[in-house]
């Protein structure tokens, strides 16, 4: 080619590239959607081999039946059959009307486009929630080569609309409802998620992600599928749907707590109650009181910095979860409270590591705050100020108040020759609580905290409760056995109640004793069916208006981060449907419907895809043959 011809060819090529760039830029600018492309790092199995399917499933009488693959039978995967046959595969089941289409569409993550219709500051939160949704979809992918497969869609638009752009923190009266409309037009699919608040929109995105699944039978690699059409209206039955995790008896890494939050968001639980300290250890580094962690943590590595706590609180918030940080007082306060004498503050706590422990506390080691030391209340105010700052929570505060041992205080007063003006040491306990509440108010800038939660105890019984606990402010977390009179008595006395009955919603029970003396186990194990079937407002005819909701509790005498997932899931998901949907309960048979088993099995697989390790529900054969094991 001559030099002049080469110059002309290069000029033509340059002009073509410039024209192409302008065209693509114009196309991008003229799109009606504010497209957000997200990426997700996914680990694919390099040893995964493609094999011919052994089984196929057919929908017969609203149930998927397993058959051997033959030449004359149409291939259908169990995941696709489950989505199209019988009940929905949503968890928790929506409370409003649901219509689901009977046809599916295949797509890839490259087809996803997002539009956020909201103003600041909600818009930034919404983009974070969309990123979380994107992660959930990517987590389903089992083979990266699926991008080469032919698909039904070339565009999957997720449009999220939020009415109230000023609501960025979850409150008890926050509207968490949402609507979803999923409709297709040709090779395009539009998912409209509308909600009054960000928190409703986030739940809507979670439900939308559950209408998407991986079909391993499609094409040569498998592919993502979504329903062609759907409409869903949904709203929770209770405003408080909590899960408590104790990180004092055994330390849990931040990464393991993030898995807890991922599972909670997947199940629409909305309160992470972080029982962060106890008599065993104090792992939280408080900005105003670093001495507590310095003298109370198991090691310098087993601590939570303020930056880590704030980051975890934000991680939870964008997933629709509020975080309550609990430093339990006056009992359950030992290690971490020994530095008072060195700083001229006297004994901040008494009975620390005292023996024989059975005289001074419910389990070793012992420790209770010293109610007669005025410096204790100064320290509490600093703690409360830090907890409010770290959590950003100004509506609900958990004061603790669990299992005070009056013998500990009696022995302390006797040893110190302190004048004992109390004929009943419950009054000393009550006065401590009154002072702690006042210091909480001062730590909150002089504003009274609207809802203060305390554990049920002897102080929350008559005659002490009405003397020391203001029913307009205090909510009692009722943890005793459901057959006890605590909960109905509290409700009849006009108090708001948070239910955590030990015989149904304590998830640490049933693993035998961990020490040789004393009662060290709360057997038996509570299976997911027990968690699911616990509906005390129906069983004991309680006034539902006075029940904020419920909370599952995981104390960690026999739990650390290595078995955390299996202790929580899928049982905490069963709790989530009880508190979100509150399905009817047959109290004559306590039979659970077949669709609950199949939906929870699907949800367990969903949690596994998202990086959790829930315990098994039953043999795989039962999953492959729905209804045959019931």
Helices and strands as residue ranges (DSSP letters): H 3-30, E 55-60, E 63-68, H 78-84, E 98-100, E 104-107, G 109-111, E 112-117, H 122-138, G 144-148, E 155-162, E 178-185, E 188-195, H 198-209, E 212-215, E 223-227, E 230-234, E 240-246, H 254-267, E 271-277, H 291-296, H 306-317, E 322-327, G 341-343, E 349-350, G 357-359, E 368-369, H 374-391, E 396-400, H 406-415, H 426-443, E 451-455, G 458-460, H 464-468, E 474-478, H 486-492, E 496-499, H 502-505, H 528-533, H 536-539, G 544-546, E 547-554, H 564-568, H 571-580, H 594-609, H 620-624
